Amino acid sequence: MLFSVLGLGLLLGMQHALEADHVAAVSSVVSRKQGLRSISMHGAVWGIGHTLTLLIVGGTCILLKTQIGDGMAERLELAVGVMLVGLGAHVLWRLWRDRVHFGTHAHGDGRHHMHAHSHRNDSGPHHRSAHEHEHPERLPWRTLLVGTMHGMAGSAALVVLTASNIDSPWWGLAYVLLFGLGSVVGMALLSAVIAVPLTWTARSLTTANRMLQLAIGLATVGVGAHVIYGTAGSLFGA
């Protein structure tokens, strides 16, 4: 029975990674990354940050035999919503900074097609993508911090509550750890899926890549606003 519960924790952790706010956060972080390995690594690092927070917060609650209050859980969820709005706004700001606009171009035969145009100078020696290729990518601290923040959200309270109901505190910690490992695996796999359109459009279709980044930015802001609206209503009686 105990091992069934631990196995369930692993599976729930993988499912947990597929929640909309998690997908939005990681998508916004990797929106300008390329390559299956790089983007998947960012997803795994998000999961590691998420797991570290769960272990620290969950372990403390389990060993002290306490719980995360509903009010605190909602405040943490509100903070995540604000973070998501900030992440999405950052993606949109980068598009604006590059002066990307979408327009149509007419050919002599009457055909039209949409294109993206940037006013940023991409030919200089310090172009961002060229510079990135000169140095190996180090530990993505920003992604780790986003995962850490997500680990403190309201869903952490549910994980801690389940783990606290297991007789042995050490088995409870094992449940939290397996849940966290499931989130690492789930987000790494999900990031691999996200990597396909981002990498393909970055190499082949500039317009499609810019539009994909635009969609990611808007969606992330939308998810964050939804989280803020839902939690602010409960906290402030709106």
CORMO-V447242 format. One record per helix or strand. SS is the DSSP state (H for helix, E for strand). FROM is the first residue (numbers start at 0). LEN is the number of residues. If there is no record, write none. Layout:
SS;FROM;LEN
SS;FROM;LEN
//
This chain:
H;1;15
H;19;10
H;35;28
H;69;28
E;100;6
E;111;6
H;127;5
H;140;11
H;153;11
H;168;36
H;205;31
//
